[in-house]
Amino acid sequence: MKVRVIINPSSGRQTIQKQAYQIIDKLVADRTFTQVEIIQTSGAGDAMRAARDLKPWQTDLVMAVGGDGTVNEVVNGLMAGNHKTPLTILPAGTVNDFAYSMNIPKDTATYCDMLRKFRLREIDAGLAGDKYFLNVAAGGVLTDVAYKTPSDAKTVLGPLAYLINGAMDLPGQLWQTVPVRVESDQELIEDEIMLFIISNTRSVGGFRNLAPQASVDDGLLDVLIVRKMSWIDFLPLLFKLVNGEHISHKGIIYFQTEKLHISCGNSCSVPLDLDGEEGDHLPITISTVKGALRLVVP
């Protein structure tokens, strides 16, 4: 098959390029890959354009090498170009929620075996305004940590960089609650909240069971809202989040829907985090696009 490889060289402590080339060499040697085009990104939007601008005859597979942000750009490019070209993800970032949820292998031999077998699964994507996301759209307390943490800190420290940045911001952010109105066919919510998370998979921000009912191909988005609460109540909730025991907490609202609209007062300005990248601000309509992409899976 012909493959276009889109690599973010700054993701994954800068070792992912070596693994990507090892995979390419092995699959070229056994003729799984007959033609390889490698595109290295150097700035925001490069990965999106590399996926959007391909022609159907140019490639049989797009390989995204990088973290959640890189994958998000590639997904937006494929959707903008109206492509149904299969996608494979080589996870290289610090959290890799989506790759974890899909059991994408990290070791070279198993990853090569997955591509040789070439099993495809149709998966959903989320649409927030005019931007797509593969794993999560979120807003509120600490949801900006991913894109506020410097790339070099992520490279050197890995997940620890997020924890350090989040811990520094948490005391000031706990009081910055937002009055929101959430409208869907399932729920109408008007409340003062700390954050909201709209997820396509169970794993969000390294919490591996944050949206326990989520499935990537059910045509639904899982909505989790954390109501305003005191510091004393919030700390125990963090432990419940780690253990996946948070759904029954009095401060949690959790439901599934195909579409919702989120707004807040005229004076508030809440940016969205889309797969670790900064998105638009509220108000926003978020919906699911069923079967949006074809993903190579184990």
N, C-alpha and C positions, 0 to 999 in steps of 0.2 A: 504494500500500500504506500501511497504518497502521504507525507506528514509535514505539517507546518508546526514548528516548535517555537513557542513564545516564552522567552525566559526573562525573569526579573533577577538580575545578578546580585541585587542587594538583599534578597530574602534568604532566610535560613542560614545565617552565619557564613554566607558566601561559599558554602561547600556544595550547594545543590547543582552548580554547573558541572562539577566533576561527575556526580552521579548521573545527571542527564546525558552527558556524553558517553558514559559507560553503557547506559541503556541503549542509546542510539547505535553505538558500535556493535553491541550484541545482536540487535535486531536487523541491522544492515548485513551483518555476517551471515545470518540464517535466512536472509531474503524476506523477512517479515516486512521490513521497510525497503522499498525500492528507490525512493527519492525523499530526501530530507532537506527542508529549508529551515534555517535557524535565524530567528529574529530576537536580538537582545534589546530590551527596553532601556531607555535612559531617562525617562521622565513620565509625568502623569499623562495619560491618554494614549501612550504608545501601544500598549497591549490592546486597548479597545480598537484602535485603527488597524492593527495587524490582523485582528479577527474579522472586523467589519469589511475590510477591503479585499478579502480573498475572493477569487472566482471559483464557482463550483467545480470546474475541471482541474483546478490547481492542486487540490489536496483531498484525501480521503479521511483525514483525521487532523484535529487541532489538539496539540499538546500544550497545556498551560503549566509552566514551571514557576512556582512562586507561592506566596501566602494568600490569605483570603482576599486581600485587596487586588492582587494581580488577577486572580480567578474572577473576581467581580468585573474587572475591566474586560476580560475576554468574553464573559457571558454577555455583557452589554454590547460588545462588538458583534457577536454572533446574532443577537436578537435584532440589532439595528440593521444588519445586512440581510435579515430574514433567511439565515442559513440553517439548514438541518444537518450540517456536517457534524459527525460524532466528535465528542470532546473527551479527552483524558486529562486528569489532573495529577501532577507530581507535586505533593505538598512540600513546601519549603519554608513556611512562615513559623511564627512562634506559637500559635494556637491551633490553626487548621481545623476549625470546628466542622466544616462540611466534609472534608476528607476523612476525619475521624468517624463521622456519622455514616459514611458510605463504606467504611472498612477498606479504604484505599491503602494498599501496602506501601511501606516505606523502604523495604530492602529491595535491592536491584533485581535479584533473581526472581522474586515473587511478582514484582511489577512487570518484568518482561513476560512472564508466563501469563499474566492477566491480558496483556496486549496481544499475545499470540492467540489466545482463545477468543478474544474480541467479543465478549458478551455485552450487549447494549441494554440499557434500561432507560425508559422515558421518564424524565423527572420534571417536576414543576419548578417555576421561578416565581418570585414575587415582583410586583410592579408598584413602585412608589412614585406617584406623579408620572414622569416620563423616564425614570431610571429603574433598571432592573436590579434585583438582588437574588442571590442564590441561597443564602442562609438566614440573614436576619436584618430587620430594620428596627431601630431603637432610638429612644430619646429620653433625656432626663439625666438624673444623677449618674455620673461616671461613664455614660455611654460614649463620651468623646475621648476616653483614654487612648483608644487604639490609634486615632489619627493625630493626637497631641503628643504621643510618645515618639521621640526622634528615632529615625531609622537606624542610626549607628548604635543607639542604646538597645534597640531590639536585637540587632545583630550580635552584640557582645553579651548581653544579659539574658536574652530569650524571654520567657514568661515573667521572670523577675522584674523586667523593666516595666511591665504593666502594673504589677503589684506596687512597685515603688511610686510610680506616677499616680496611681489611684489612691494610695495611702496619703500622699501629699495633698491631694485635692478633696478627699472625703470630708474633713471637718467643715470646710467652707461650703460644700455643696449640699450637705444634709438639710440645710434650711431653705434651699432654693427649690421649693416645690412648685408645681405648675397646676393651675386650674384648667382641666381639659374636659372636652365633650367628645365622647367616643360613640359613634353611631354605626350600627350594623343590623342585619336582620335578626341576629341572636340577642344582642344586648344594646341598651342605651344607658350610657354611664356619664354622669356629670359629677366630678369629684376632684379633690386636691390630691395630686399624686406625686410620687418621687421619680418614677420612671415607667416606661412602657416598652415592651419587647414583642415584636411580631416575628415569629420564627417559622422556618420551613423544615427544620430538623430538631432533634432533641437536644443537641449540644450547642450552647451559646456561651461565648466568652470563657471557654475552658470549663464551664459547669456542664458536665456530661449528661445530665438528666433534667435540664431546666424546663423543657417542654415535653413532658413524658408521653403525651398522646400524639406527638408529631410524626408524620410520615411524609417522605419527599415526593410521593406520587398519589396522594389522596385528594388533591384538588383543594385542600384547605390550608389556611394559615392558623397557627396557634398564637393566641394573644395572651400575654401575661402582663398584668398591671400591678405595680406596687403602690398602695395607698400611702398617703402622708402618715408618718409615725415618728415617735421619739427615738432618740439615740438608744435608749434602754431597750426598746422593742426591736430596733433594727439589727442590733448585734446578734441576738438569737436567731433571727431570720437568716442571716448570712450562713450560720452553721447548718440550718435546714436546707439552704440552697446547695451547699456542698454535698450534703447527703441525699439530695433529691426528695426531701420530705416537706417541701414548702407549700404544696398546692392547697393543703387544708388550713394554712395559716390565715387568720382573720384579716390580715393586711393584704392578701393576694386575691386578685380577680383573674380567673383563667377560663378561656373559652376558645372555640374554633369557629372560623368563618371563612367565606370565600372573598369577602370584601368589607372594608370599613373606612370610615372617614374620621379623622382626628383633627380637632381644632382647639384653640385656646383663646384667651382674651385678646383684645386689640393691642394691648401693651406688651404682650409676651413675645419672646423670640426663641423658639426651640428648634435647634438644628437636628436633622436626622443623621444617625450613623447607619450606613448601608454596607454590610460586610466589612466593617473596619475603615470605611472611607466616608468622608463628609458628604452628606446629601443635601437636599433642599430643606427648607424650614416649614413648620406648621403654618397654615392648615395643609393637610395632605390626604389624598385618597389612596389607599393601598389595597391591591387585589392580587389574586393568584392567577397565574397563567399555566393551566394544566398541560402537561406533556410538552413543555417549552423546548426542552433540550434532550439530546440523546447522549448518555454518559456511558463510557466504558467502565464496567464494575467487575469485581472478583466473581 
